[in-house]
């Protein structure tokens, strides 16, 4: 088992990166959000740490990497749900922060879960049923998310901003007291245009 990799980012593609650890390049599948963050380190001497999960299927060994332990733990829980494989687990985690996904599952937010790739209402109910108690025992579940945030994030992404850019701008707007969807969008666009 490879618990984590500590090395430099040598290469990044759509859903995979190569981490150079002492001259050996490890191909690691990551979430879209993680790859966005890893782009900053590409070609630099700075080292990154990815918590990893090695999954063996037939004749293939795939390595999955995560920037945080929470993301790693949530991935391992998601792939235990019947019908969710590692690639779909990555897609789910690539949509939003682990905190938001954990909050949605613990709060029984079926509407949010059905907005995730490949998740219908039946699968959303299954995820809530299988993971809600586990998540409440594993994580400290805090306040529910601001109702207008998800709609604002979706609107910003529809305008062409990356999920990372959209989240940073929306959260900045919310720290200034904006909680209505239209206010979040308007102020987030102001930050993104600077």
C-alpha positions as CSV (number, residue, x, y, z in Angstrom):
1,X,0.0,0.0,0.0
2,X,1.3,3.5,-0.9
3,X,0.0,5.8,1.9
4,X,1.1,9.0,0.4
5,X,3.5,10.5,-2.2
6,X,5.7,13.5,-1.5
7,X,7.3,14.9,-4.6
8,X,7.2,17.5,-7.4
9,X,4.5,17.8,-10.0
10,X,6.0,16.8,-13.3
11,X,2.9,16.7,-15.6
12,X,-0.8,17.3,-15.5
13,X,-3.5,16.1,-17.9
14,X,-7.4,16.0,-17.8
15,X,-7.8,13.6,-14.9
16,X,-4.3,12.5,-14.0
17,X,-0.9,13.9,-12.9
18,X,2.6,12.5,-12.6
19,X,4.3,13.1,-9.3
20,X,8.1,12.7,-9.4
21,X,9.4,11.1,-6.2
22,X,13.1,10.7,-6.2
23,X,13.3,10.3,-10.0
24,X,10.4,7.9,-10.3
25,X,7.2,9.2,-11.8
26,X,3.9,8.0,-10.3
27,X,0.8,8.4,-12.4
28,X,-2.0,9.5,-10.0
29,X,-5.7,10.1,-10.8
30,X,-7.0,13.2,-9.0
31,X,-10.2,15.2,-8.8
32,X,-10.6,18.2,-11.1
33,X,-10.4,20.6,-8.1
34,X,-7.1,19.0,-6.9
35,X,-5.6,19.2,-10.4
36,X,-6.5,22.9,-10.5
37,X,-4.5,23.4,-7.3
38,X,-1.6,21.2,-8.5
39,X,-1.2,23.4,-11.6
40,X,0.5,26.0,-9.4
41,X,3.2,23.5,-8.5
42,X,3.9,22.1,-12.0
43,X,7.5,22.5,-13.0
44,X,8.5,24.1,-9.7
45,X,10.9,22.6,-7.1
46,X,8.3,22.8,-4.4
47,X,7.0,19.4,-3.2
48,X,3.4,18.4,-2.8
49,X,1.9,15.7,-0.6
50,X,-0.8,13.5,-2.0
51,X,-2.6,10.9,0.2
52,X,-3.0,7.9,-2.0
53,X,-5.2,4.9,-2.5
54,X,-4.0,2.0,-4.7
55,X,-6.8,0.1,-6.4
56,X,-6.2,-3.2,-8.2
57,X,-8.7,-4.3,-10.8
58,X,-8.0,-7.3,-13.0
59,X,-4.6,-6.5,-14.5
60,X,-4.6,-2.7,-13.7
61,X,-3.1,-1.0,-10.7
62,X,-4.5,2.6,-10.4
63,X,-3.3,5.2,-7.9
64,X,-5.7,7.8,-6.7
65,X,-4.4,10.9,-4.9
66,X,-5.9,13.6,-2.6
67,X,-4.6,16.8,-1.2
68,X,-6.4,16.4,2.2
69,X,-7.1,13.5,4.5
70,X,-10.8,14.5,4.5
71,X,-11.0,14.1,0.7
72,X,-9.1,10.8,1.0
73,X,-11.5,9.4,3.7
74,X,-14.6,10.6,1.9
75,X,-13.4,8.9,-1.3
76,X,-12.9,5.6,0.5
77,X,-16.4,5.8,1.9
78,X,-18.0,6.7,-1.5
79,X,-16.5,3.8,-3.3
80,X,-17.9,1.4,-0.8
81,X,-21.4,2.5,-1.9
82,X,-22.7,-0.1,-4.3
83,X,-22.5,1.2,-7.9
84,X,-19.9,3.9,-7.2
85,X,-16.5,3.1,-8.6
86,X,-13.2,5.0,-8.2
87,X,-13.6,7.1,-11.3
88,X,-17.1,8.2,-10.3
89,X,-15.9,8.8,-6.8
90,X,-13.3,11.2,-8.2
91,X,-16.0,13.0,-10.3
92,X,-18.2,13.5,-7.3
93,X,-15.3,14.9,-5.2
94,X,-14.3,17.1,-8.1
95,X,-17.6,19.0,-8.0
96,X,-17.3,20.7,-4.6
97,X,-15.4,20.7,-1.4
98,X,-15.4,17.6,0.8
99,X,-17.1,19.7,3.5
100,X,-20.0,20.6,1.2
101,X,-20.5,17.0,0.1
102,X,-20.3,15.7,3.6
103,X,-22.8,18.3,4.8
104,X,-25.2,17.4,1.9
105,X,-25.1,13.7,2.8
106,X,-25.4,14.2,6.5
107,X,-28.2,16.7,6.0
108,X,-30.0,14.4,3.6
109,X,-29.8,17.0,0.8
110,X,-31.0,14.8,-2.1
111,X,-31.3,17.7,-4.5
112,X,-27.6,18.5,-4.1
113,X,-26.6,14.9,-4.6
114,X,-28.6,14.5,-7.7
115,X,-26.7,17.5,-9.2
116,X,-23.5,15.3,-9.0
117,X,-22.4,13.4,-12.1
118,X,-24.1,10.1,-12.6
119,X,-26.3,10.4,-9.4
120,X,-30.0,9.9,-9.8
121,X,-32.6,10.2,-7.0
122,X,-32.3,6.4,-6.2
123,X,-28.5,6.5,-5.9
124,X,-28.7,9.8,-3.9
125,X,-31.1,8.1,-1.4
126,X,-28.7,5.1,-1.3
127,X,-25.7,7.3,-0.5
128,X,-27.6,9.1,2.3
129,X,-28.8,5.8,3.7
130,X,-25.3,4.1,3.6
131,X,-23.1,7.0,4.6
132,X,-25.1,9.4,6.8
133,X,-24.3,7.7,10.1
134,X,-20.7,6.9,9.2
135,X,-20.1,10.5,8.3
136,X,-21.7,11.8,11.5
137,X,-19.4,9.5,13.5
138,X,-16.3,10.4,11.4
139,X,-16.6,14.1,10.9
140,X,-17.8,17.1,13.0
141,X,-20.8,18.2,11.0
142,X,-21.3,21.9,11.3
143,X,-23.9,24.4,10.1
144,X,-25.7,23.7,6.8
145,X,-24.5,25.6,3.8
146,X,-26.0,29.0,2.7
147,X,-29.0,28.2,0.5
148,X,-27.9,30.6,-2.3
149,X,-24.4,29.4,-2.5
150,X,-24.9,26.3,-4.7
151,X,-27.1,28.2,-7.2
152,X,-24.5,31.0,-7.3
153,X,-21.6,28.5,-7.9
154,X,-23.6,26.8,-10.7
155,X,-24.3,30.2,-12.3
156,X,-20.6,31.2,-12.2
157,X,-19.5,27.9,-13.6
158,X,-22.1,28.3,-16.4
159,X,-20.4,31.6,-17.2
160,X,-17.1,29.8,-17.8
161,X,-15.3,30.2,-14.4
162,X,-13.6,27.1,-13.0
163,X,-15.1,25.6,-9.8
164,X,-12.1,26.8,-7.8
165,X,-12.4,30.4,-9.1
166,X,-16.2,30.4,-8.6
167,X,-16.0,29.1,-5.0
168,X,-13.2,31.6,-3.9
169,X,-15.2,34.6,-5.3
170,X,-18.5,33.4,-3.9
171,X,-17.1,32.8,-0.5
172,X,-15.4,36.2,-0.5
173,X,-18.8,37.7,-1.4
174,X,-20.4,35.8,1.5
175,X,-17.8,37.0,4.0
176,X,-19.0,40.5,3.3
177,X,-22.5,39.6,4.3
178,X,-24.1,38.7,1.0
179,X,-26.3,35.6,1.3
180,X,-28.9,36.0,-1.5
181,X,-28.1,34.2,-4.7
182,X,-28.2,37.3,-6.9
183,X,-26.0,39.3,-4.4
184,X,-23.5,36.5,-4.2
185,X,-23.3,36.3,-8.1
186,X,-23.1,40.0,-8.5
187,X,-20.3,40.5,-6.0
188,X,-18.4,37.4,-7.1
189,X,-18.4,38.7,-10.6
190,X,-17.0,42.0,-9.3
191,X,-14.1,40.1,-7.6
192,X,-13.5,37.9,-10.7
193,X,-13.2,40.9,-13.0
194,X,-10.4,42.5,-10.9
